[in-house]
Amino acid sequence: MSKKGKVLVAMSGGIDSSVAAMLMHEEGYEVIGLTMKTWDYSSSGGTRKSTGCCSLDDINDARQLAVDMGFHHIILDIREEFGDSIIDNFINEYLAGRTPNPCVLCNTHIKWDALLRRADQLGCEYIATGHYAQVRKENGRYIISKGLDENKDQSYVLWGLSQESLARTLFPLGGFSKPEIRKMAFDRGYEELSKKGESFEICFVPDNDYRGFLKRRVEGLEERVKDGDFVNMDGNVIGKHKGYPFYTIGQRKGLEVAFGEPRYVIKIDAKKNIVVLGTKEDMNTKEVFVRDPNFIKYKNLPSEKEALSKIRYKDSGTNSLISNTSDGRIKIEFYADVQGVAPGQSAVFYEGDDLIGGGFIDN
């Protein structure tokens, strides 16, 4: 039995989770690798080869690494649970006129839950993932902070994790940059792994065509939502669209309506099948409300607190004041205009590099 303890490492077959497993093994933990089969690529109906995770090649790569390093590897089939929870939510959010955040839901409700359940069955004290983030215990709380590599930091998608989950979570890559991780793989004799590309796509939409995915999944959708109105900020009809679920907040291209100047999607009204278009300036806002908040650094949010708030994954963040509302939501008052606020996406709050918490945009 290892003095360090026993750790269950989530292994997708990609470079990050593979190096995470290597580091845990080299640090003296008793490692068990686990690859989660979340979906069947063939069932998505896409046109491109899988580029993210979950393909047979990725599963085999994870298993081979475990064999090479001499630790156990298992495959966990969670396709049914994943489909019921993540894919159904993804579809329902678009049908409600919102922009879903499947990676946040998957981390919170699927991957961590599945990992911890299996860790308990296998007698593992810890779980580890290849996320670029850091976790520490301070003042009785487990606190997530940004990964050292600002370009790869993934703390944004981890705001929904519970204290119970974080108490058993290790992030071995948090203190390294991506180039350092690639070098680690190369130096250990895994040249091909060191060159594996990144995937910024949703795993169950590998061709990155969410519109096509919705059309294939929801029978009769196109007929149901076609011929809705484009309206301007005053509510005047200025054209016809192909169906509100096929548009996203901030979209400019693909509107197929000619104007004298660029127009952007400002708002989507699912009930009326209306898409509101406006100028770039019309996207400006300084006030956002957030539902279903979860706090990491503090047990409860003080009455109000200054924070750097991010409204999307690649957002650099904007200084703001966050406060509680009487209906249980969080109000964000930005000190400068932000653009492209999309209901359904995550808003995440930081104090320095520490993650205060986050929630879903509810405007």
Stockholm file with secondary structure:
# STOCKHOLM 1.0

chainA/1-363         MSKKGKVLVAMSGGIDSSVAAMLMHEEGYEVIGLTMKTWDYSSSGGTRKSTGCCSLDDINDARQLAVDMGFHHIILDIREEFGDSIIDNFINEYLAGRTPNPCVLCNTHIKWDALLRRADQLGCEYIATGHYAQVRKENGRYIISKGLDENKDQSYVLWGLSQESLARTLFPLGGFSKPEIRKMAFDRGYEELSKKGESFEICFVPDNDYRGFLKRRVEGLEERVKDGDFVNMDGNVIGKHKGYPFYTIGQRKGLEVAFGEPRYVIKIDAKKNIVVLGTKEDMNTKEVFVRDPNFIKYKNLPSEKEALSKIRYKDSGTNSLISNTSDGRIKIEFYADVQGVAPGQSAVFYEGDDLIGGGFIDN
#=GR chainA/1-363 SS CCSSCEEEEECCSSHHHHHHHHHHHHTTCEEEEEEEECCCHHHHTCSSCCCSSCSHHHHHHHHHHHHHHTCEEEEEECHHHHIIIIIHHHHHHHHTTCCCCHHHHIIIIIIHHHHHHHHHHHTCSEEECCCSEEEEEETTEEEEEECSCTTTCCGGGGTTCCHHHHTTEECTTTTSCHHHHHHHHHHTTCHHHHTCCCCCSCTTCTTSCHHHHHHHHSTTHHHHHTTEEEECTTSCEEEEESCGGGCCTTCCTTCCCCCSSCCEEEEEETTTTEEEEECTGGGCEEEEEEEEEEESSSSSCCSEEEEEEESSTTCCCEEEEEEECTTSCEEEEEEEEECCCCTTSEEEEEETTEEEEEEEECC
#=GC SS_cons         CCSSCEEEEECCSSHHHHHHHHHHHHTTCEEEEEEEECCCHHHHTCSSCCCSSCSHHHHHHHHHHHHHHTCEEEEEECHHHHIIIIIHHHHHHHHTTCCCCHHHHIIIIIIHHHHHHHHHHHTCSEEECCCSEEEEEETTEEEEEECSCTTTCCGGGGTTCCHHHHTTEECTTTTSCHHHHHHHHHHTTCHHHHTCCCCCSCTTCTTSCHHHHHHHHSTTHHHHHTTEEEECTTSCEEEEESCGGGCCTTCCTTCCCCCSSCCEEEEEETTTTEEEEECTGGGCEEEEEEEEEEESSSSSCCSEEEEEEESSTTCCCEEEEEEECTTSCEEEEEEEEECCCCTTSEEEEEETTEEEEEEEECC
//
